[in-house]
Amino acid sequence: MEIIKDIVADVIKGINEKKVSKDDPESILKRILSKKELSHVKFRYLRKGVLGVAVDSTGWLYQLNLQKPKIMAKLGGKLQGIKDLRFYMGEIE
């Protein structure tokens, strides 16, 4: 019985440690982008320092790519290790 109790305690501890922090990329993007911009984008991945964001239209893709240097500067101050920000066409739902 003690072994099962220890296993359950370890599982619960692991679940609690994996909760999303306020410093995750998605939360930071929500603070950087406007509500209007956020309605057209969706955070998809962070791999090897590259932050991938899906955009729902070519117009918004163009607009966000124009703002990329400004967004990268804000991201760099809040999220360490970001090398690039990639916007691409994709579903945001």
BALOBA-1460 file (C-alpha; in Angstrom, 3 decimals):
// residues 93
<rec num="1" residu="m" x="0.000" y="0.000" z="0.000"/>
<rec num="2" residu="e" x="2.801" y="2.428" z="0.768"/>
<rec num="3" residu="i" x="4.244" y="1.947" z="-2.734"/>
<rec num="4" residu="i" x="0.935" y="2.893" z="-4.365"/>
<rec num="5" residu="k" x="0.609" y="5.893" z="-2.067"/>
<rec num="6" residu="d" x="4.108" y="7.078" z="-3.062"/>
<rec num="7" residu="i" x="3.382" y="6.578" z="-6.766"/>
<rec num="8" residu="v" x="0.150" y="8.581" z="-6.560"/>
<rec num="9" residu="a" x="1.929" y="11.358" z="-4.664"/>
<rec num="10" residu="d" x="4.676" y="11.483" z="-7.336"/>
<rec num="11" residu="v" x="2.110" y="11.639" z="-10.159"/>
<rec num="12" residu="i" x="0.194" y="14.471" z="-8.482"/>
<rec num="13" residu="k" x="3.453" y="16.345" z="-7.838"/>
<rec num="14" residu="g" x="4.398" y="15.956" z="-11.520"/>
<rec num="15" residu="i" x="1.027" y="17.270" z="-12.677"/>
<rec num="16" residu="n" x="1.298" y="20.319" z="-10.427"/>
<rec num="17" residu="e" x="4.813" y="21.085" z="-11.678"/>
<rec num="18" residu="k" x="3.680" y="21.007" z="-15.332"/>
<rec num="19" residu="k" x="1.056" y="23.725" z="-14.925"/>
<rec num="20" residu="v" x="1.528" y="26.594" z="-17.364"/>
<rec num="21" residu="s" x="3.395" y="29.532" z="-15.934"/>
<rec num="22" residu="k" x="2.720" y="33.179" z="-16.714"/>
<rec num="23" residu="d" x="6.046" y="33.281" z="-18.539"/>
<rec num="24" residu="d" x="5.127" y="30.771" z="-21.220"/>
<rec num="25" residu="p" x="5.247" y="32.016" z="-24.843"/>
<rec num="26" residu="e" x="1.476" y="32.030" z="-25.320"/>
<rec num="27" residu="s" x="0.885" y="34.224" z="-22.262"/>
<rec num="28" residu="i" x="3.622" y="36.617" z="-23.304"/>
<rec num="29" residu="l" x="2.163" y="36.916" z="-26.815"/>
<rec num="30" residu="k" x="-1.201" y="37.735" z="-25.260"/>
<rec num="31" residu="r" x="0.413" y="40.631" z="-23.395"/>
<rec num="32" residu="i" x="2.338" y="41.920" z="-26.425"/>
<rec num="33" residu="l" x="-0.264" y="41.738" z="-29.198"/>
<rec num="34" residu="s" x="-3.492" y="43.729" z="-29.336"/>
<rec num="35" residu="k" x="-6.892" y="42.061" z="-28.948"/>
<rec num="36" residu="k" x="-7.540" y="42.559" z="-32.646"/>
<rec num="37" residu="e" x="-4.243" y="40.868" z="-33.571"/>
<rec num="38" residu="l" x="-4.868" y="38.053" z="-31.113"/>
<rec num="39" residu="s" x="-8.177" y="37.248" z="-32.781"/>
<rec num="40" residu="h" x="-6.222" y="36.365" z="-35.947"/>
<rec num="41" residu="v" x="-3.307" y="34.366" z="-34.497"/>
<rec num="42" residu="k" x="-2.643" y="31.201" z="-32.505"/>
<rec num="43" residu="f" x="0.589" y="30.152" z="-30.764"/>
<rec num="44" residu="r" x="1.652" y="26.763" z="-32.156"/>
<rec num="45" residu="y" x="5.175" y="25.834" z="-31.071"/>
<rec num="46" residu="l" x="8.471" y="26.820" z="-29.524"/>
<rec num="47" residu="r" x="11.304" y="24.663" z="-30.844"/>
<rec num="48" residu="k" x="15.026" y="25.387" z="-30.772"/>
<rec num="49" residu="g" x="14.400" y="29.046" z="-30.044"/>
<rec num="50" residu="v" x="11.885" y="29.488" z="-32.867"/>
<rec num="51" residu="l" x="8.404" y="30.635" z="-31.915"/>
<rec num="52" residu="g" x="5.772" y="29.508" z="-34.433"/>
<rec num="53" residu="v" x="2.506" y="31.437" z="-34.726"/>
<rec num="54" residu="a" x="-0.336" y="30.515" z="-37.088"/>
<rec num="55" residu="v" x="-2.153" y="33.391" z="-38.789"/>
<rec num="56" residu="d" x="-5.609" y="33.127" z="-40.363"/>
<rec num="57" residu="s" x="-5.217" y="35.393" z="-43.411"/>
<rec num="58" residu="t" x="-2.586" y="36.698" z="-45.801"/>
<rec num="59" residu="g" x="-3.374" y="40.283" z="-44.847"/>
<rec num="60" residu="w" x="-2.637" y="39.630" z="-41.189"/>
<rec num="61" residu="l" x="0.400" y="37.552" z="-42.116"/>
<rec num="62" residu="y" x="1.804" y="40.540" z="-44.011"/>
<rec num="63" residu="q" x="0.908" y="42.991" z="-41.230"/>
<rec num="64" residu="l" x="2.484" y="40.881" z="-38.489"/>
<rec num="65" residu="n" x="5.630" y="40.287" z="-40.527"/>
<rec num="66" residu="l" x="5.997" y="44.060" z="-40.829"/>
<rec num="67" residu="q" x="5.776" y="44.302" z="-37.028"/>
<rec num="68" residu="k" x="8.113" y="41.345" z="-36.443"/>
<rec num="69" residu="p" x="11.171" y="43.414" z="-35.334"/>
<rec num="70" residu="k" x="9.070" y="45.273" z="-32.749"/>
<rec num="71" residu="i" x="7.472" y="42.048" z="-31.495"/>
<rec num="72" residu="m" x="10.866" y="40.296" z="-31.320"/>
<rec num="73" residu="a" x="12.274" y="43.161" z="-29.243"/>
<rec num="74" residu="k" x="9.400" y="42.860" z="-26.775"/>
<rec num="75" residu="l" x="9.678" y="39.044" z="-26.691"/>
<rec num="76" residu="g" x="13.421" y="39.175" z="-26.097"/>
<rec num="77" residu="g" x="12.916" y="41.220" z="-22.967"/>
<rec num="78" residu="k" x="10.327" y="38.838" z="-21.539"/>
<rec num="79" residu="l" x="11.325" y="35.417" z="-22.868"/>
<rec num="80" residu="q" x="14.955" y="34.360" z="-23.010"/>
<rec num="81" residu="g" x="16.270" y="32.155" z="-25.800"/>
<rec num="82" residu="i" x="13.978" y="33.307" z="-28.617"/>
<rec num="83" residu="k" x="15.999" y="33.378" z="-31.841"/>
<rec num="84" residu="d" x="13.237" y="33.820" z="-34.390"/>
<rec num="85" residu="l" x="9.522" y="34.403" z="-34.731"/>
<rec num="86" residu="r" x="7.797" y="32.660" z="-37.624"/>
<rec num="87" residu="f" x="4.328" y="33.604" z="-38.752"/>
<rec num="88" residu="y" x="2.649" y="31.174" z="-41.156"/>
<rec num="89" residu="m" x="-0.780" y="30.534" z="-42.632"/>
<rec num="90" residu="g" x="-2.726" y="28.051" z="-40.550"/>
<rec num="91" residu="e" x="-5.895" y="27.341" z="-38.631"/>
<rec num="92" residu="i" x="-6.250" y="29.264" z="-35.408"/>
<rec num="93" residu="e" x="-9.112" y="27.317" z="-33.883"/>
